[in-house]
Amino acid sequence: MKDTSGKPAFRPRTRAVHSGTRRSQYGEVSEAIFLTQGFVYDSAEAAEARFLESGSDEFIYARYGNPTVAMFEDRIASLEGAEAAFATASGMAAVNGALMSLLRAGDHVVSSRALFGSCLYILEDVLTRFGVEVTFVDGTDLDQWKAAIRPDTKVVFFESLSNPTLEIIDIRAVSKLAHAVGATVVADNVFATPVFQRSLDLGADVVVYSATKHIDGQGRCLGGVILGTEQFIRKTVEPYLKHTGGAMSPFNAWVLLKSLETMELRVRAQATGAQAVAEALSGHPKLCRVIFPGLDSHPQRALAAAQMEAGGTVLAIDLTGGKEAAFRALNALQLVTISNNLGDAKSIVTHPATTTHQRLSEETRAALGIGPGLLRLSVGLEDPADLIEDLLAALEAA
Ligand SMILES: *Cc1c(COP(=O)(O)O)cnc(C)c1O
């Protein structure tokens, strides 16, 4: 039985709690975990019919789909305003699935250069091995997009808000350029979060998330999701993913489904904290810059305000004292933890140059603005006053 109480007429906060719910014959209030790989058919004819064509609430094998995973997919699709979604084992399975299912040898891709390391690996190393040509641009420079997008460009890819330097892509303008040549726009929207940015309304055709980040928001599960039109998800993504094994586990889907109920509340609280921390650290004598889209000092402040409802939950600070000062600050922190996830309830700090972006050459890092003194700070759900005290004390020690 499929519950329709998440109908689109309801506001996002209501849909976050109700959309996609499928109740079993027991009428459970909290959604069930269907921890099953397979499904039983009433007859040989029923099995034949299911394989010929499954309805949207009929399942064959958990690699293809599962009721708990479907609840997660329907709920996030409803929140994102997408027709359909396919859940994946991780954010990278989503990025890989979206790109590999869309592209073939000889195709041309244009991508922004400021990418999460694993995204860069797929575009630079994997796709090119299969004869896909990739052109990288400075995502903040519309002229570079204009020059790189060609009549035969098939896909345009970017992180709408880049990691870790928080550069913003003008989704409306880049999508317009892409659509003029019939290219599909794929946006990795992790940093902007499903709460603060409506990438599909801005012009993107496909949105991918690492659900590991704000969707879980409590540091437990890997997960990912690809969102787009019904036609794209069912005819392009699903055949690729169901046969290549990137499916989300039903247990993780259940954790992530329940997390969607509180995501907006969590992300808004974290963003308020991030704004407070960014403002408190601005102008600190040991910092040459504080990068946060919610600050007037952000070079793309106007675009941030036009495209995002708030500055997000992540900021970057650059210590004038370089790596030594950055490490001294990290080691002096009492509350903020050193790790490399983001979007977690616990505040997390990362030194990108020696961890997440270590693989890049020093020149590439410099071109991306990832200097030796740069720290990425993901603001959690702690009291911002405690975070500010901890960070100021750590800077004192730096
Ligand atoms: C974390 C992240 C990913 C990858 O997600 P996983 O769930 O770790 O596989 C992709 N893109 C961005 C922008 C990310 O931050």
The ligand as an ORCA input file, in Angstrom:
! r2SCAN-3c Opt
* xyz 0 1
  C      31.663     13.645     -0.148
  C      31.407     14.139     -1.502
  C      31.228     13.253     -2.567
  C      31.348     11.752     -2.407
  O      30.431     11.200     -1.522
  P      30.688      9.808     -0.752
  O      29.377      9.563     -0.101
  O      31.824     10.018      0.179
  O      31.007      8.799     -1.797
  C      30.986     13.783     -3.810
  N      30.934     15.116     -4.010
  C      31.109     15.995     -3.011
  C      31.038     17.446     -3.298
  C      31.350     15.537     -1.721
  O      31.536     16.419     -0.725
*
